[in-house]
Amino acid sequence: MKQFFDEITEKYEFKIPAEQFSPLILAYIGDAVFELLTRSIVCSDGNAPVNKLNARSRQIVNASSQSEMFEKVKDCLSSQEFAVMKRGRNAKSFTSAKNAAINDYRRATGLEALFGYLFIKGSYGRIMEIFNICIG
């Protein structure tokens, strides 16, 4: 997966440092990274009906679960990583989750911002460390 991420960031080089992206853009990218990792886990056992794969993914990728993950990882982060996660949590979004409390939605956004930040920085090993804590 590292090679895949390297090829993406090499071909589509980010023009500004990760620290300069808005927290909602970081969350936008982080959502995709988190979803890809989750789908990789869900599909790792082999073929299954897509509706069952989607149901298993939704158990992991939802505001409530990601809010719990926010709490799990916050003590394992560097001060910079925690600051990024807080920026994402505190960002004023014009949307909200359909079936989630606003606090859960904001913590989930913070977690996704962290994944986006690490992706832009090319810290793929750190993404995996944090993801394993999240799902562990």
PEQUIRA-V184597 format. One record per residue. PHI is phi in radians with two decimals (NA if undefined). OMEGA is omega in whole degrees, 0 to 359 (NA if undefined). NEAR is the number of other ideal C-beta (glycine too) atoms within 8 Angstrom. Layout:
# PEQUIRA-V184597
phi:omega:near
PHI:OMEGA:NEAR
PHI:OMEGA:NEAR
This chain:
# PEQUIRA-V184597
phi:omega:near
NA:179:6
-1.00:180:7
-1.08:178:6
-1.04:179:7
-1.11:179:11
-1.04:181:10
-1.15:178:8
-1.11:185:8
-1.24:176:12
-1.31:182:7
-1.26:182:6
-2.03:184:6
-1.08:178:6
-1.31:186:8
-1.50:177:3
-2.26:179:5
-1.15:182:6
-0.96:182:10
-1.14:183:5
-1.65:177:5
-1.31:176:11
-1.16:181:6
-1.08:179:14
-1.30:173:11
-1.21:176:9
-1.03:180:19
-1.15:179:15
-1.05:178:10
-1.24:181:12
-1.08:177:18
-1.03:180:11
-1.17:179:8
-1.10:181:12
-1.09:180:14
-1.12:179:10
-1.08:179:8
-1.12:180:11
-1.11:180:11
-1.12:176:10
-1.09:179:9
-1.14:184:9
-1.09:182:10
-1.58:186:9
-1.14:179:6
-1.44:179:4
1.97:184:5
-1.16:175:2
-2.81:176:8
-1.04:185:5
-1.04:180:6
-1.11:177:6
-1.27:177:8
-1.10:178:12
-1.10:179:8
-1.11:178:8
-1.16:178:9
-1.12:181:12
-1.10:176:8
-1.17:181:7
-1.68:185:11
-1.73:172:9
-2.66:187:12
-1.04:181:13
-1.12:179:9
-1.13:181:10
-1.21:175:16
-1.13:176:15
-1.10:179:8
-1.13:176:12
-0.93:181:14
-1.16:180:8
-1.14:188:9
-1.63:190:14
-1.02:180:9
-1.47:181:4
-1.77:187:7
-1.74:171:11
-1.23:180:5
-1.09:178:6
-1.16:180:6
-1.09:179:12
-1.15:178:10
-1.10:178:8
-1.12:180:13
-1.10:177:16
-1.17:177:9
-1.03:178:12
-1.16:179:18
-1.10:185:12
-1.55:181:9
-1.12:179:13
-1.56:180:4
-1.67:178:9
-1.63:177:3
-2.17:175:3
-2.58:179:7
-1.21:182:9
-1.22:187:4
-2.18:183:5
-2.50:174:13
-1.22:183:7
-1.05:179:7
-1.15:177:7
-1.12:180:13
-1.07:181:14
-1.20:177:12
-1.13:177:14
-1.09:177:15
-1.08:177:15
-1.07:179:17
-1.09:179:18
-1.13:177:16
-1.07:178:19
-1.06:179:17
-1.12:177:16
-1.13:179:18
-1.03:181:15
-1.14:178:14
-1.11:181:15
-1.08:178:13
-1.27:182:7
1.41:182:8
-1.58:187:8
-1.20:176:12
-1.08:179:7
-1.18:175:9
-0.99:182:13
-1.15:178:9
-1.03:183:8
-1.21:178:14
-1.07:179:11
-1.12:175:8
-1.15:181:11
-1.02:186:11
-1.63:182:8
-1.27:NA:4
